[in-house]
């Protein structure tokens, strides 16, 4: 198993990088989250997951070990392949995925392109206990601001706002005032959307 690759960046795109490691170029698939974490530094280290199939050996790279572990948990779920897991980590940060699973937030998981209700529910059923155990979280450790934010997001979606835009605005509001009520989040978000 290749656990990480360190070398000189030859090519950098939002979906992949090519790293020259002692004269060998490794093509590594990455998520948008990892792409956003990459610096302009020419030397780079990515933590990797090697998928071996009959027709291909594919490397997936991650900026941190936590993102790689979330990816591995996701691909362990029936119906979630490597491309879907990568799409999930491109749409949501590893922290958002972890919190959504821990809190049983089907809407957040389902907001990822290609994931339907049944698959989202399967992710929650299969991974909730693992996430709580691995990260030492409790069911009640999800903060009230997260619950309030999720309720506000649902309301804004019902009003017809695009989830990603609404989520960014709500995240900013909760960051400024972690104890903001649902009503406060909605009112402030309506002013900014």
Contact map, one row per residue, 1 for C-alpha under 8 A:
1110000000000000000000000000000000000000000000001100000000000000000000000000000000000000000000000000000000000000000000000000000000000000000000000000000000000000000000000000000000000000000000000
1111100000000000000000000000000000000000000000011100000000000000000000000000000000000000000000000000000000000000000000000000000000000000000000000000000000000000000000000000000000000000000000000
1111100000000000000000000000000000000000000000111000000000000000000000000000000000000000000000000000000000000000000000000000000000000000000000000000000000000000000000000000000000000000000000000
0111110000000000000000000000000000000000000011110000000000001000000000000000000000000000000000000000000000000000000000000000000000000000000000000000000000000000000000000000000000000000000000000
0111111000000000001010000000000000000000000011110000000000000000000000000000000000000000000000000000000000000000000000000000000000000000000000000000000000000000000000000000000000000000000000000
0001111100000000001010000000000000000000001111000000000000000000000000000000000000000000000000000000000000000000000000000000000000000000000000000000000000000000000000000000000000000000000000000
0000111110000000001111000000000000000000001110000000000000000000000000000000000000000000000000000000000000000000000000000000000000000000000000000000000000000000000000000000000000000000000000000
0000011111000000001110000000000000000000011100000000000000000000000000000000000000000000000000000000000000000000000000000000000000000000000000000000000000000000000000000000000000000000000000000
0000001111110000111100000000000000000000011100000000000000000000000000000000000000000000000000000000000000000000000000000000000000000000000000000000000000000000000000000000000000000000000000000
0000000111110000111100000000000000000000000000000000000000000000000000000000000000000000000000000000000000000000000000000000000000000000000000000000000000000000000000000000000000000000000000000
0000000011111000111000000000000000000000000000000000000000000000000000000000000000000000000000000000000000000000000000000000000000000000000000000000000000000000000000000000000000000000000000000
0000000011111101110000000000000000000000000000000000000000000000000000000000000000000000000000000000000000000000000000000000000000000000000000000000000000000000000000000000000000000000000000000
0000000000111111100000000000000000100000000000000000000000000000000000000000000000000000000000000000000000000000000000000000000000000000000000000000000000000000000000000000000000000000000000000
0000000000011111000000000000011100100000000000000000000000000000000000000000000000000000000000000000000000000000000000000000000000000000000000000000000000000000000000000000000000000000000000000
0000000000001111100000000000111100100000000000000000000000000000000000000000000000000000000000000000000000000000000000000000000000000000000000000000000000000000000000000000000000000000000000000
0000000000011111110000000011111000000000000000000000000000000000000000000000000000000000000000000000000000000000000000000000000000000000000000000000000000000000000000000000000000000000000000000
0000000011111011111000000011110000000000000000000000000000000000000000000000000000000000000000000000000000000000000000000000000000000000000000000000000000000000000000000000000000000000000000000
0000000011110001111100001111000000000000000000000000000000000000000000000000000000000000000000000000000000000000000000000000000000000000000000000000000000000000000000000000000000000000000000000
0000111111100000111110011111000000000000000100000000000000000000000000000000000000000000000000000000000000000000000000000000000000000000000000000000000000000000000000000000000000000000000000000
0000001111000000011111111100000000000000000000000000000000000000000000000000000000000000000000000000000000000000000000000000000000000000000000000000000000000000000000000000000000000000000000000
0000111100000000001111111100000000000000000000000000000000000000000000000000000000000000000000000000000000000000000000000000000000000000000000000000000000000000000000000000000000000000000000000
0000001000000000000111110000000000000000000000000000000000000000000000000000000000000000000000000000000000000000000000000000000000000000000000000000000000000000000000000000000000000000000000000
0000000000000000000111111000000000000000000000000000000000000000000000000000000000000000000000000000000000000000000000000000000000000000000000000000000000000000000000000000000000000000000000000
0000000000000000001111111100000000000000000000000000000000000000000000000000000000000000000000000000000000000000000000000000000000000000000000000000000000000000000000000000000000000000000000000
0000000000000000011110111110000000000000000000000000000000000000000000000000000000000000000000000000000000000000000000000000000000000000000000000000000000000000000000000000000000000000000000000
0000000000000000011110011111000000000000000000000000000000000000000000000000000000000000000000000000000000000000000000000000000000000000000000000000000000000000000000000000000000000000000000000
0000000000000001111000001111100000000000000000000000000000100000000000000000000000000000000000000000000000000000000000000000000000000000000000000000000000000000000000000000000000000000000000000
0000000000000001111000000111110000000000000000000000000001111000000000000000000000000000000000000000000000000000000000000000000000000000000000000000000000000000000000000000000000000000000000000
0000000000000011100000000011111000000000000000000000000001111000000000000000000000000000000000000000000000000000000000000000000000000000000000000000000000000000000000000000000000000000000000000
0000000000000111100000000001111101100000000000000000000000011100000000000000000000000100000000000000000000000000000000000000000000000000000000000000000000000000000000000000000000000000000000000
0000000000000111000000000000111111100000000000000000000000001100000000000000000000000110110000000000000000000000000000000000000000000000000000000000000000000000000000000000000000000000000000000
0000000000000110000000000000011111110000000000000000000000000000000000000000000000000000111000000000000000000000000000000000000000000000000000000000000000000000000000000000000000000000000000000
0000000000000000000000000000001111111000000000000000000000000000000000000000000000000000111110000000000000000000000000000000000000000000000000000000000000000000000000000000000000000000000000000
0000000000000000000000000000011111111100000000000000000000001110000000000000000000000000000000000000000000000000000000000000000000000000000000000000000000000000000000000000000000000000000000000
0000000000001110000000000000011111111100000000000000000000000000000000000000000000000000000000000000000000000000000000000000000000000000000000000000000000000000000000000000000000000000000000000
0000000000000000000000000000000111111100000000000000000000000000000000000000000000000000000000000000000000000000000000000000000000000000000000000000000000000000000000000000000000000000000000000
0000000000000000000000000000000011111110000000000000000000000010000000000000000000000000000000000000000000000000000000000000000000000000000000000000000000000000000000000000000000000000000000000
0000000000000000000000000000000001111111100000000000000000000010000000000000000000000000000000000000000000000000000000000000000000000000000000000000000000000000000000000000000000000000000000000
0000000000000000000000000000000000001111100000000000000000000000000000000000000000000000000000000000000000000000000000000000000000000000000000000000000000000000000000000000000000000000000000000
0000000000000000000000000000000000000111110000000000000000000000000000000000000000000000000000000000000000000000000000000000000000000000000000000000000000000000000000000000000000000000000000000
0000000000000000000000000000000000000111111100000000000000000000000000000000000000000000000000000000000000000000000000000000000000000000000000000000000000000000000000000000000000000000000000000
0000000110000000000000000000000000000001111100000000000000000000000000000000000000000000000000000000000000000000000000000000000000000000000000000000000000000000000000000000000000000000000000000
0000011110000000000000000000000000000000111110000000000000000000000000000000000000000000000000000000000000000000000000000000000000000000000000000000000000000000000000000000000000000000000000000
0000011110000000001000000000000000000000111111000000000000000000000000000000000000000000000000000000000000000000000000000000000000000000000000000000000000000000000000000000000000000000000000000
0001111000000000000000000000000000000000001111100000000000000010000000000000000000000000000000000000000000000000000000000000000000000000000000000000000000000000000000000000000000000000000000000
0001110000000000000000000000000000000000000111110000000000001111000000000000000000000000000000000000000000000000000000000000000000000000000000000000000000000000000000000000000000000000000000000
0011100000000000000000000000000000000000000011111000000000001111100100000000000000000000000000000000000000000000000000000000000000000000000000000000000000000000000000000000000000000000000000000
0111100000000000000000000000000000000000000001111100000000111100000100000000000000000000000000000000000000000000000000000000000000000000000000000000000000000000000000000000000000000000000000000
1110000000000000000000000000000000000000000000111110000000111000000100010000000000000000000000000000000000000000000000000000000000000000000000000000000000000000000000000000000000000000000000000
1100000000000000000000000000000000000000000000011111000011110000000000000000000000000000000000000000000000000000000000000000000000000000000000000000000000000000000000000000000000000000000000000
0000000000000000000000000000000000000000000000001111100011110000000000000000000000000000000000000000000000000000000000000000000000000000000000000000000000000000000000000000000000000000000000000
0000000000000000000000000000000000000000000000000111110111000000000000000000000000000000000000000000000000000000000000000000000000000000000000000000000000000000000000000000000000000000000000000
0000000000000000000000000000000000000000000000000011111110000000000000000000000000000000000000000000000000000000000000000000000000000000000000000000000000000000000000000000000000000000000000000
0000000000000000000000000000000000000000000000000001111100000000000000000000000000000000000000000000000000000000000000000000000000000000000000000000000000000000000000000000000000000000000000000
0000000000000000000000000000000000000000000000000000111110000000000000000000000000000000000000000000000000000000000000000000000000000000000000000000000000000000000000000000000000000000000000000
0000000000000000000000000000000000000000000000000001111111000000000000000000000000000000000000000000000000000000000000000000000000000000000000000000000000000000000000000000000000000000000000000
0000000000000000000000000000000000000000000000000111101111100000000000000000000000000000000000000000000000000000000000000000000000000000000000000000000000000000000000000000000000000000000000000
0000000000000000000000000001100000000000000000000111000111110000000000000000000000000000000000000000000000000000000000000000000000000000000000000000000000000000000000000000000000000000000000000
0000000000000000000000000011100000000000000000011110000011111000000000000000000000000000000000000000000000000000000000000000000000000000000000000000000000000000000000000000000000000000000000000
0000000000000000000000000001110000000000000000011110000001111100000000000000000000000000000000000000000000000000000000000000000000000000000000000000000000000000000000000000000000000000000000000
0001000000000000000000000001111001000000000001111000000000111110000100000000000000000000000000000000000000000000000000000000000000000000000000000000000000000000000000000000000000000000000000000
0000000000000000000000000000011001000000000001110000000000011111101100000000000000000000000000000000000000000000000000000000000000000000000000000000000000000000000000000000000000000000000000000
0000000000000000000000000000000001001100000011100000000000001111101000000000000000000000000000000000000000000000000000000000000000000000000000000000000000000000000000000000000000000000000000000
0000000000000000000000000000000000000000000001100000000000000111111100000000000000000000000000000000000000000000000000000000000000000000000000000000000000000000000000000000000000000000000000000
0000000000000000000000000000000000000000000000100000000000000111111110000000000000000000000000000000000000000000000000000000000000000000000000000000000000000000000000000000000000000000000000000
0000000000000000000000000000000000000000000000000000000000000001111111000000000000000000000001000000000000000000000000000000000000000000000000000000000000000000000000000000000000000000000000000
0000000000000000000000000000000000000000000000000000000000000111111111100000000000000000100001000000000000000000000000000000000000000000000000000000000000000000000000000000000000000000000000000
0000000000000000000000000000000000000000000000111000000000001101111111110000000000000000000000000000000000000000000000000000000000000000000000000000000000000000000000000000000000000000000000000
0000000000000000000000000000000000000000000000000000000000000000111111111000000000000000000000000000000000000000000000000000000000000000000000000000000000000000000000000000000000000000000000000
0000000000000000000000000000000000000000000000000000000000000000011111111100000000000000000001001100000000000000000000000000000000000000000000000000000000000000000000000000000000000000000000000
0000000000000000000000000000000000000000000000000000000000000000001111111110000001001100100000000000000000000000000000000000000000000000000000000000000000000000000000000000000000000000000000000
0000000000000000000000000000000000000000000000001000000000000000000111111111000000000000000000000000000000000000000000000000000000000000000000000000000000000000000000000000000000000000000000000
0000000000000000000000000000000000000000000000000000000000000000000011111111100000000000000000000000000000000000000000000000001000000000000000000000000000000000000000000000000000000000000000000
0000000000000000000000000000000000000000000000000000000000000000000001111111100110001000000000000000000000000000000000000010001000000000000000000000000000000000000000000000000000000000000000000
0000000000000000000000000000000000000000000000000000000000000000000000111111110111001000000000000000000000000000000000000000000000000000000000000000000000000000000000000000000000000000000000000
0000000000000000000000000000000000000000000000000000000000000000000000011111110100000000000000000000000000000000000000000000000000000000000000000000000000000000000000000000000000000000000000000
0000000000000000000000000000000000000000000000000000000000000000000000001111111100000000000000000000000000000000000000000110011000000000000000000000000000000000000000000000000000000000000000000
0000000000000000000000000000000000000000000000000000000000000000000000000011111100000000000000000000000000000000000000000100000000000000000000000000000000000000000000000000000000000000000000000
0000000000000000000000000000000000000000000000000000000000000000000000000000111110000000000000000000000000000000000000100000000000000000000000000000000000000000000000000000000000000000000000000
0000000000000000000000000000000000000000000000000000000000000000000000000111111111011000000000000000000000000000000000100000000000000000000000000000000000000000000000000000000000000000000000000
0000000000000000000000000000000000000000000000000000000000000000000000000110001111111000000000000000000000000000000000000000000000000000000000000000000000000000000000000000000000000000000000000
0000000000000000000000000000000000000000000000000000000000000000000000100010000111111100000000000000000000000000000000000000000000000000000000000000000000000000000000000000000000000000000000000
0000000000000000000000000000000000000000000000000000000000000000000000000000000011111110000000000000000000000000000000000000000000000000000000000000000000000000000000000000000000000000000000000
0000000000000000000000000000000000000000000000000000000000000000000000000000000111111111000000000000000000000000011000000000000000000000000000000000000000000000000000000000000000000000000000000
0000000000000000000000000000000000000000000000000000000000000000000000100110000111111111100000000000000000000000000000000000000000000000000000000000000000000000000000000000000000000000000000000
0000000000000000000000000000011000000000000000000000000000000000000000100000000001111111110000000000000000000000000000000000000000000000000000000000000000000000000000000000000000000000000000000
0000000000000000000000000000001000000000000000000000000000000000000000000000000000111111111000000000000000000001100000000000000000000000000000000000000000000000000000000000000000000000000000000
0000000000000000000000000000000000000000000000000000000000000000000000000000000000011111111100001000000000001001100000000000000000000000000000000000000000000000000000000000000000000000000000000
0000000000000000000000000000001110000000000000000000000000000000001000100000000000001111111111001000000000000000000000000000000000000000000000000000000000000000000000000000000000000000000000000
0000000000000000000000000000001110000000000000000000000000000000000000000000000000000111111110000000000000000000000000000000000000000000000000000000000000000000000000000000000000000000000000000
0000000000000000000000000000000110000000000000000000000000000000000000000000000000000011111110000000000000000001000000000000000000000000000000000000000000000000000000000000000000000000000000000
0000000000000000000000000000000010000000000000000000000000000000000000000000000000000001111111111000000000000000000000000000000000000000000000000000000000000000000000000000000000000000000000000
0000000000000000000000000000000010000000000000000000000000000000000000000000000000000000111111111000000000000000000000000000000000000000000000000000000000000000000000000000000000000000000000000
0000000000000000000000000000000000000000000000000000000000000000011001000000000000000000100111111100000000000000000000000000000000000000000000000000000000000000000000000000000000000000000000000
0000000000000000000000000000000000000000000000000000000000000000000000000000000000000000000111111110000000000000000000000000000000000000000000000000000000000000000000000000000000000000000000000
0000000000000000000000000000000000000000000000000000000000000000000000000000000000000000000111111111000000000000000000000000000000000000000000000000000000000000000000000000000000000000000000000
0000000000000000000000000000000000000000000000000000000000000000000001000000000000000001100111111111100000001000000000000000000000000000000000000000000000000000000000000000000000000000000000000
0000000000000000000000000000000000000000000000000000000000000000000001000000000000000000000001111111110000000000000000000000000000100000000000000000000000000000000000000000000000000000000000000
0000000000000000000000000000000000000000000000000000000000000000000000000000000000000000000000111111111000000000000000000000000000000000000001000000000000000000000000000000000000000000000000000
0000000000000000000000000000000000000000000000000000000000000000000000000000000000000000000000011111111111011000000000000000000000000000000000000000000000000000000000000000000000000000000000000
0000000000000000000000000000000000000000000000000000000000000000000000000000000000000000000000001111111111001000000000000011001100100000000000000000000000000000000000000000000000000000000000000
0000000000000000000000000000000000000000000000000000000000000000000000000000000000000000000000000111111110000000000000000001000110110000101001000000000000000000000000000000000000000000000000000
0000000000000000000000000000000000000000000000000000000000000000000000000000000000000000000000000011111110000000000000000000000000000000001001000000000000000000000000000000000000000000000000000
0000000000000000000000000000000000000000000000000000000000000000000000000000000000000000000000000001111111000000000000000001000100000000000000000000000000000000000000000000000000000000000000000
0000000000000000000000000000000000000000000000000000000000000000000000000000000000000000000000000001111111111000000000000000000000000000000000000000000000000000000000000000000000000000000000000
0000000000000000000000000000000000000000000000000000000000000000000000000000000000000000000000000001100111111100000010011001000000000000000000000000000000000000000000000000000000000000000000000
0000000000000000000000000000000000000000000000000000000000000000000000000000000000000000000000000000000011111110000000000000000000000000000000000000000000000000000000000000000000000000000000000
0000000000000000000000000000000000000000000000000000000000000000000000000000000000000000000000000001000011111111000000000000000000000000000000000000000000000000000000000000000000000000000000000
0000000000000000000000000000000000000000000000000000000000000000000000000000000000000001000000001001100011111111001000010000000000000000000000000000000000000000000000000000000000000000000000000
0000000000000000000000000000000000000000000000000000000000000000000000000000000000000000000000000000000001111111101110010000000000000000000000000000000000000000000000000000000000000000000000000
0000000000000000000000000000000000000000000000000000000000000000000000000000000000000000000000000000000000111111101000000000000000000000000000000000000000000000001000000000000000000000000000000
0000000000000000000000000000000000000000000000000000000000000000000000000000000000000011001000000000000000011111111000000000000000000000000000000000000000000000000000000000000000000000000000000
0000000000000000000000000000000000000000000000000000000000000000000000000000000000000011000000000000000000000111111000000000000000000000000000000000000000000000000000000000000000000000000000000
0000000000000000000000000000000000000000000000000000000000000000000000000000000000010000000000000000000000000001111100000000000000000000000000000000000000000000000000000000000000000000000000000
0000000000000000000000000000000000000000000000000000000000000000000000000000000000010000000000000000000000001111111110110000000000000000000000000000000000000000000000000000000000000000000000000
0000000000000000000000000000000000000000000000000000000000000000000000000000000000000000000000000000000000000100011111110000000000000000000000000000000000000000000000000000000000000000000000000
0000000000000000000000000000000000000000000000000000000000000000000000000000000000000000000000000000000001000100001111111000000000000000000000000000000000000000000000000000000000000000000000000
0000000000000000000000000000000000000000000000000000000000000000000000000000000000000000000000000000000000000000000111111100000000000000000000000000000000000000000000000000000000000000000000000
0000000000000000000000000000000000000000000000000000000000000000000000000000001100000000000000000000000000000000001111111110000000000000000000000000000000000000000000000000000000000000000000000
0000000000000000000000000000000000000000000000000000000000000000000000000000000000000000000000000000000001001100001111111111000000000000000000000000000000000000000000000000000000000000000000000
0000000000000000000000000000000000000000000000000000000000000000000000000000000000000000000000000000000001000000000011111111100000000000000000000000000000000000000000000000000000000000000000000
0000000000000000000000000000000000000000000000000000000000000000000000000000110000000000000000000000000000000000000001111111110000000000000000000000000000000000000000000000000000000000000000000
0000000000000000000000000000000000000000000000000000000000000000000000000100100000000000000000000000100000000000000000111111111100000000000000000000000000000000000000000000000000000000000000000
0000000000000000000000000000000000000000000000000000000000000000000000000000000000000000000000000000110101000000000000011111111100000000000000000000000000000000000000000000000000000000000000000
0000000000000000000000000000000000000000000000000000000000000000000000000000000000000000000000000000000000000000000000001111111110000000000000000000000000000000000000000000000000000000000000000
0000000000000000000000000000000000000000000000000000000000000000000000000000100000000000000000000000000000000000000000000111111111000000000000000000000000000000000000000000000000000000000000000
0000000000000000000000000000000000000000000000000000000000000000000000001100100000000000000000000000100000000000000000000011111111100000000000000000000000000000000000000000000000000000000000000
0000000000000000000000000000000000000000000000000000000000000000000000000000000000000000000000000000110100000000000000000011111111110000000000000000000000000000000000000000000000000000000000000
0000000000000000000000000000000000000000000000000000000000000000000000000000000000000000000000000000010000000000000000000000111111111000000000000000000000000000000000000000000000000000000000000
0000000000000000000000000000000000000000000000000000000000000000000000000000000000000000000000000000000000000000000000000000011111111100000000000000000000000000000000000000000000000000000000000
0000000000000000000000000000000000000000000000000000000000000000000000000000000000000000000000000100110000000000000000000000001111111111100000000000000000000000000000000000000000000000000000000
0000000000000000000000000000000000000000000000000000000000000000000000000000000000000000000000000000010000000000000000000000000111111111111000000000000000000000000000000000000000000000000000000
0000000000000000000000000000000000000000000000000000000000000000000000000000000000000000000000000000000000000000000000000000000011111111100000000000000000000000000000000000000000000000000000000
0000000000000000000000000000000000000000000000000000000000000000000000000000000000000000000000000000000000000000000000000000000001111111100000000000000000000000000000000000000000000000000000000
0000000000000000000000000000000000000000000000000000000000000000000000000000000000000000000000000000000000000000000000000000000000111111100000000000000000000000000000000000000000000000000000000
0000000000000000000000000000000000000000000000000000000000000000000000000000000000000000000000000000000000000000000000000000000000111111110000000000000000000000000000000000000000000000000000000
0000000000000000000000000000000000000000000000000000000000000000000000000000000000000000000000000000010000000000000000000000000000111111111010000000000000000000000000000000000000000000000000000
0000000000000000000000000000000000000000000000000000000000000000000000000000000000000000000000000000000000000000000000000000000000010001111111000000000000000000000000000000000000000000000000000
0000000000000000000000000000000000000000000000000000000000000000000000000000000000000000000000000000011000000000000000000000000000010000111111000000000000000000000000000000000000000000000000000
0000000000000000000000000000000000000000000000000000000000000000000000000000000000000000000000000000000000000000000000000000000000000000011111100000000000000000000000000000000000000000000000000
0000000000000000000000000000000000000000000000000000000000000000000000000000000000000000000000000000000000000000000000000000000000000000111111100000000000000000000000000000000000000000000000000
0000000000000000000000000000000000000000000000000000000000000000000000000000000000000000000000000010011000000000000000000000000000000000011111110110000000000000000000000000000000000000000000000
0000000000000000000000000000000000000000000000000000000000000000000000000000000000000000000000000000000000000000000000000000000000000000000111111110000000000000000000000000000000000000000000000
0000000000000000000000000000000000000000000000000000000000000000000000000000000000000000000000000000000000000000000000000000000000000000000001111111000000000000000000000000000000100000000000000
0000000000000000000000000000000000000000000000000000000000000000000000000000000000000000000000000000000000000000000000000000000000000000000000111111100000000000000000000000010001111000000000000
0000000000000000000000000000000000000000000000000000000000000000000000000000000000000000000000000000000000000000000000000000000000000000000001111111110000000000000000000000000000000000000000000
0000000000000000000000000000000000000000000000000000000000000000000000000000000000000000000000000000000000000000000000000000000000000000000001111111111000000000000000000000000000000000000000000
0000000000000000000000000000000000000000000000000000000000000000000000000000000000000000000000000000000000000000000000000000000000000000000000011111111100000000000000000000000000011100100000000
0000000000000000000000000000000000000000000000000000000000000000000000000000000000000000000000000000000000000000000000000000000000000000000000001111111110000000000000000110010000000100100000000
0000000000000000000000000000000000000000000000000000000000000000000000000000000000000000000000000000000000000000000000000000000000000000000000000111111111000000000000000000000000000000000000000
0000000000000000000000000000000000000000000000000000000000000000000000000000000000000000000000000000000000000000000000000000000000000000000000000011111111100000000000000000000000000100000000000
0000000000000000000000000000000000000000000000000000000000000000000000000000000000000000000000000000000000000000000000000000000000000000000000000001111111110000000000000100000000000110110000000
0000000000000000000000000000000000000000000000000000000000000000000000000000000000000000000000000000000000000000000000000000000000000000000000000000111111111000001001100100000000000000010000000
0000000000000000000000000000000000000000000000000000000000000000000000000000000000000000000000000000000000000000000000000000000000000000000000000000011111111100000000000000000000000000000000000
0000000000000000000000000000000000000000000000000000000000000000000000000000000000000000000000000000000000000000000000000000000000000000000000000000001111111110000000000000000000000000010000000
0000000000000000000000000000000000000000000000000000000000000000000000000000000000000000000000000000000000000000000000000000000000000000000000000000000111111111101001000000000000000000010000000
0000000000000000000000000000000000000000000000000000000000000000000000000000000000000000000000000000000000000000000000000000000000000000000000000000000011111111111001000000000000000000000000000
0000000000000000000000000000000000000000000000000000000000000000000000000000000000000000000000000000000000000000000000000000000000000000000000000000000001111111100000000000000000000000000000000
0000000000000000000000000000000000000000000000000000000000000000000000000000000000000000000000000000000000000000000000000000000000000000000000000000000000111111100000000000000000000000000000000
0000000000000000000000000000000000000000000000000000000000000000000000000000000000000000000000000000000000000000000000000000000000000000000000000000000000011111110000000000000000000000000000000
0000000000000000000000000000000000000000000000000000000000000000000000000000000000000000000000000000000000000000000000000000000000000000000000000000000000011111111011000000000000000000000000000
0000000000000000000000000000000000000000000000000000000000000000000000000000000000000000000000000000000000000000000000000000000000000000000000000000000000001001111111000000000000000000000000000
0000000000000000000000000000000000000000000000000000000000000000000000000000000000000000000000000000000000000010000000000000000000000000000000000000000010011000111111100000000000000000000000000
0000000000000000000000000000000000000000000000000000000000000000000000000000000000000000000000000000000000000000000000000000000000000000000000000000000000000000011111110000000000000000000000000
0000000000000000000000000000000000000000000000000000000000000000000000000000000000000000000000000000000000000000000000000000000000000000000000000000000000000000111111111000000000000000000000001
0000000000000000000000000000000000000000000000000000000000000000000000000000000000000000000000000000000000000000000000000000000000000000000000000000000010011000111111111100000000000000000010001
0000000000000000000000000000000000000000000000000000000000000000000000000000000000000000000000000000000000000000000000000000000000000000000000000000000010000000001111111110000000000000000000000
0000000000000000000000000000000000000000000000000000000000000000000000000000000000000000000000000000000000000000000000000000000000000000000000000000000000000000000111111111000000000000000000000
0000000000000000000000000000000000000000000000000000000000000000000000000000000000000000000000000000000000000000000000000000000000000000000000000000000000000000000011111111100000000000000010011
0000000000000000000000000000000000000000000000000000000000000000000000000000000000000000000000000000000000000000000000000000000000000000000000000000100110000000000001111111110000000000100010000
0000000000000000000000000000000000000000000000000000000000000000000000000000000000000000000000000000000000000000000000000000000000000000000000000000100000000000000000111111111000000000000000000
0000000000000000000000000000000000000000000000000000000000000000000000000000000000000000000000000000000000000000000000000000000000000000000000000000000000000000000000011111111100000000000000000
0000000000000000000000000000000000000000000000000000000000000000000000000000000000000000000000000000000000000000000000000000000000000000000000000000000000000000000000001111111111010000100110000
0000000000000000000000000000000000000000000000000000000000000000000000000000000000000000000000000000000000000000000000000000000000000000000000001000100000000000000000000111111111110000100000000
0000000000000000000000000000000000000000000000000000000000000000000000000000000000000000000000000000000000000000000000000000000000000000000000000000000000000000000000000011111111000000000000000
0000000000000000000000000000000000000000000000000000000000000000000000000000000000000000000000000000000000000000000000000000000000000000000000000000000000000000000000000001111111000000000000000
0000000000000000000000000000000000000000000000000000000000000000000000000000000000000000000000000000000000000000000000000000000000000000000000000000000000000000000000000000111111110000000000000
0000000000000000000000000000000000000000000000000000000000000000000000000000000000000000000000000000000000000000000000000000000000000000000000001000000000000000000000000000111111110000000000000
0000000000000000000000000000000000000000000000000000000000000000000000000000000000000000000000000000000000000000000000000000000000000000000000011000000000000000000000000000010011111000000000000
0000000000000000000000000000000000000000000000000000000000000000000000000000000000000000000000000000000000000000000000000000000000000000000000001001000000000000000000000000110011111101100000000
0000000000000000000000000000000000000000000000000000000000000000000000000000000000000000000000000000000000000000000000000000000000000000000000001001000000000000000000000000000000111111100000000
0000000000000000000000000000000000000000000000000000000000000000000000000000000000000000000000000000000000000000000000000000000000000000000000000001101100000000000000000000000000011111110000000
0000000000000000000000000000000000000000000000000000000000000000000000000000000000000000000000000000000000000000000000000000000000000000000000000000000100000000000000000000000000001111111000000
0000000000000000000000000000000000000000000000000000000000000000000000000000000000000000000000000000000000000000000000000000000000000000000000000000000000000000000000000000000000011111111100000
0000000000000000000000000000000000000000000000000000000000000000000000000000000000000000000000000000000000000000000000000000000000000000000000000001100100000000000000000100110000011111111110000
0000000000000000000000000000000000000000000000000000000000000000000000000000000000000000000000000000000000000000000000000000000000000000000000000000000110110000000000000000000000000111111111000
0000000000000000000000000000000000000000000000000000000000000000000000000000000000000000000000000000000000000000000000000000000000000000000000000000000000000000000000000000000000000011111111100
0000000000000000000000000000000000000000000000000000000000000000000000000000000000000000000000000000000000000000000000000000000000000000000000000000000000000000000000000000100000000001111111110
0000000000000000000000000000000000000000000000000000000000000000000000000000000000000000000000000000000000000000000000000000000000000000000000000000000000000000000001001100100000000000111111111
0000000000000000000000000000000000000000000000000000000000000000000000000000000000000000000000000000000000000000000000000000000000000000000000000000000000000000000000000000000000000000011111111
0000000000000000000000000000000000000000000000000000000000000000000000000000000000000000000000000000000000000000000000000000000000000000000000000000000000000000000000000000000000000000001111111
0000000000000000000000000000000000000000000000000000000000000000000000000000000000000000000000000000000000000000000000000000000000000000000000000000000000000000000000001000000000000000000111111
0000000000000000000000000000000000000000000000000000000000000000000000000000000000000000000000000000000000000000000000000000000000000000000000000000000000000000000011001000000000000000000011111
